[in-house]
Amino acid sequence: MNSLVKSYKNAAHSVDGKLREQIIMDYAPLVRYVAQRIASRLPANIDIDDLISAGVIGLMDAIEKFDMGKENKFKTYAEHRIRGAILDELRSQDWVPRSVRDLAKKIERALAKIEQELGRVATDEEASIFMGLTLDEYYRVVARTKLSTVISIDAPLDPSGDEGRTILDSLEQTVAGNASVLLDDKTIRESLMKTIESLPERDQLVLSLYYFEQLNLKEIGKVLNVTESRVSQVHQQALTQLRRKWQSNSKD
């Protein structure tokens, strides 16, 4: 597909539009795939068509800005741009109310406090007691902070580093097995994997099945013999723990 993009870059203005349209058509499945991956971790009331529309804008931006002189695959570059455009749309629409963001921060502070006192990762039960909630109430709070956690996990790993690089990218690129990517990101990858290994076994398993084995929440539920809703709760808890630990390790 890089050849088609190269043809577009080298084409006369009169045929630019046709090639551009062809590229958009060819990469439409990628836009939908990225939108669905993000939507799977969002509240059900968010319209996936809005995410897809934003993703198409990201794809168009990728077509215009892709540098053929670099040893990059257009698909990889386009995926970063598509994801970024979708997340920008979510942020611009302020899908996450301030109250929900405050809840997410409260959970993070509670988890950090418990870990500091006990010297280990907090369990759901300990977190709920610390926050003065029943376990069911705690799970509902975690579910409400779902979108806030998703946007955070897709935030740049290092604002001064590669454009668009996120924790989620590192997870997915580990799966991809691209030798050059893994070599270039060796330090990031090793640090990330070490952080993941510090999580409870249950959280590690859910992250592994979701990001590495590409199972959806329903399929993971069948593997663990729990409901899809419970898997979603564990998944969000694991992401919150992962982001907090990653940020803490980055400051050390």
C-alpha positions in Angstrom: 0.0 0.0 0.0 3.0 2.3 0.5 3.3 2.3 -3.3 -0.2 3.7 -3.7 0.6 6.5 -1.2 3.8 7.1 -3.1 1.9 7.4 -6.3 -0.4 9.9 -4.7 2.5 12.0 -3.5 4.1 12.0 -6.9 0.9 12.4 -8.9 -0.1 15.4 -10.9 -2.8 17.6 -9.2 -5.4 16.5 -11.7 -5.4 12.9 -10.5 -4.6 13.6 -6.8 -8.3 13.4 -5.9 -8.9 10.0 -7.4 -5.8 8.4 -5.8 -6.7 10.1 -2.5 -10.2 8.7 -2.7 -8.8 5.2 -3.4 -6.5 5.3 -0.4 -9.4 6.3 1.8 -11.5 3.5 0.5 -8.7 1.0 1.0 -8.1 2.1 4.5 -11.7 2.4 5.6 -11.6 -1.0 7.3 -8.6 0.3 9.4 -10.6 3.4 10.5 -13.5 1.2 11.5 -11.2 -1.3 13.3 -9.5 1.5 15.4 -12.9 3.1 16.1 -14.3 -0.2 17.3 -11.3 -0.9 19.5 -11.7 2.4 21.2 -15.5 2.2 21.4 -15.2 -1.2 23.1 -13.8 0.6 26.1 -16.3 3.5 26.1 -19.8 3.9 27.6 -22.5 2.5 25.3 -24.1 5.9 24.7 -21.2 7.1 22.6 -22.0 6.9 18.9 -19.4 4.8 17.0 -20.3 6.7 13.8 -18.9 9.9 15.3 -15.7 8.1 16.1 -15.4 6.7 12.6 -16.0 10.2 11.1 -13.2 11.6 13.3 -11.0 8.6 12.2 -11.5 9.4 8.5 -10.3 12.9 9.2 -7.2 11.5 10.9 -6.7 9.2 7.8 -6.9 12.2 5.5 -4.4 14.0 7.6 -2.1 11.0 7.5 -2.3 10.9 3.7 -1.2 14.6 3.5 1.6 14.5 6.1 3.1 11.0 5.5 6.8 11.3 4.7 7.9 8.8 2.1 11.5 9.5 2.9 11.3 7.8 6.2 11.5 4.0 6.7 7.9 3.8 8.1 4.9 1.9 6.9 2.0 4.1 6.0 -0.4 1.7 7.8 1.4 2.2 11.1 1.6 6.0 10.6 -2.1 6.2 9.6 -3.2 4.2 12.6 -1.5 6.7 14.9 -3.2 9.6 13.2 -6.6 7.9 13.2 -6.5 7.0 16.9 -5.2 10.5 17.7 -8.1 12.1 15.7 -10.7 10.0 17.5 -9.3 10.8 20.9 -9.1 14.5 20.0 -12.8 14.3 19.1 -13.6 12.7 22.4 -11.7 15.3 24.3 -13.2 18.2 22.3 -16.7 17.0 23.1 -15.8 16.8 26.8 -17.4 13.3 27.0 -16.0 13.0 30.5 -17.7 15.2 33.1 -15.5 16.9 35.7 -17.2 14.8 38.4 -16.1 11.6 36.7 -12.6 12.9 36.3 -12.6 13.7 40.0 -13.8 10.2 40.8 -11.0 8.7 38.7 -8.4 10.8 40.6 -10.0 9.8 43.9 -9.6 6.1 43.0 -6.0 6.6 42.0 -5.2 8.4 45.3 -6.9 5.6 47.2 -5.0 2.9 45.4 -1.7 4.8 45.9 -2.4 5.3 49.7 -3.2 1.6 50.3 -0.2 0.4 48.4 2.0 2.8 50.4 0.6 1.5 53.6 0.6 -2.2 52.7 3.6 -2.4 50.4 1.6 -4.2 47.7 -1.2 -3.6 45.2 -4.6 -3.0 46.7 -7.4 -5.5 46.2 -10.9 -4.3 45.1 -12.2 -5.1 48.5 -9.6 -3.0 50.2 -10.1 -0.1 47.8 -13.9 -0.1 48.4 -13.5 -0.2 52.2 -10.9 2.7 52.0 -13.4 4.8 50.0 -16.3 3.9 52.3 -18.2 2.1 49.6 -19.7 -1.4 49.2 -18.0 -3.6 46.6 -20.8 -3.1 44.2 -20.8 0.7 44.7 -17.0 0.6 44.1 -17.5 -1.3 40.8 -20.1 1.2 39.7 -17.6 4.0 40.4 -14.9 2.3 38.4 -17.3 1.7 35.5 -18.2 5.4 35.5 -14.6 6.4 35.2 -14.2 4.1 32.2 -13.8 6.8 29.5 -11.4 8.9 31.6 -9.2 5.8 31.9 -9.3 5.0 28.2 -8.2 8.5 27.2 -5.4 8.4 29.8 -4.1 5.1 28.6 -4.0 6.5 25.0 -2.2 9.7 26.2 1.5 10.0 25.0 4.0 8.0 27.0 6.5 10.8 26.7 5.4 14.2 25.4 9.0 14.9 24.4 9.3 11.5 22.6 7.8 10.0 19.4 4.6 11.6 18.3 1.6 9.5 19.2 3.4 6.8 21.3 1.1 5.5 24.0 1.0 2.7 26.6 -1.6 1.0 24.4 0.8 1.3 21.4 3.5 -0.5 23.4 1.1 -3.3 24.3 -0.1 -3.7 20.8 3.4 -3.4 19.2 4.7 -6.1 21.5 2.1 -8.4 20.0 2.9 -7.4 16.5 6.5 -8.7 16.8 8.0 -6.1 14.6 11.7 -6.6 15.3 12.8 -3.1 14.5 10.1 -1.5 16.6 10.8 -3.8 19.5 14.5 -3.0 19.3 14.0 0.7 19.1 11.5 0.6 22.0 13.5 -1.9 24.1 13.8 0.3 27.2 10.1 1.3 27.0 9.0 -2.2 26.4 11.0 -3.7 29.3 9.8 -1.0 31.7 6.2 -1.5 30.6 6.4 -5.3 31.0 8.0 -4.9 34.4 5.1 -2.6 35.4 2.5 -5.1 34.1 4.2 -7.9 36.0 3.8 -6.0 39.3 0.0 -6.1 38.9 -2.1 -8.8 40.5 -2.2 -12.1 38.5 -5.9 -11.5 37.7 -5.2 -8.1 36.2 -2.2 -9.4 34.3 -4.3 -12.2 32.8 -7.1 -9.9 31.7 -4.6 -7.5 30.0 -2.8 -10.4 28.4 -6.0 -11.9 27.0 -7.3 -8.6 25.8 -4.2 -7.0 24.3 -2.0 -9.9 23.5 -4.5 -12.7 22.6 -7.0 -10.2 21.1 -10.0 -11.7 23.0 -13.0 -9.4 23.6 -14.5 -8.9 27.0 -17.2 -11.6 26.4 -14.6 -14.2 25.4 -12.4 -13.3 28.4 -15.5 -13.8 30.6 -15.9 -17.3 29.3 -12.3 -18.1 29.9 -12.5 -16.8 33.5 -16.0 -18.1 34.1 -17.3 -14.6 35.1 -19.7 -12.1 33.5 -18.7 -9.7 30.8 -19.5 -6.8 33.1 -17.1 -8.2 35.7 -14.3 -8.5 33.1 -14.9 -4.9 32.1 -14.6 -3.9 35.8 -11.3 -5.8 36.2 -10.0 -4.4 32.9 -10.6 -0.8 33.9 -9.1 -1.4 37.4 -6.0 -2.9 35.7 -5.6 0.0 33.4 -5.9 2.5 36.3 -3.3 0.6 38.2 -1.0 0.3 35.1 -1.2 4.0 34.3 -0.6 5.0 37.9 2.4 2.7 38.3 3.8 3.7 34.9 3.6 7.4 35.7 5.2 6.7 39.1 8.1 4.7 37.6 8.6 7.4 34.9 9.2 10.0 37.6 11.9 7.8 39.4 
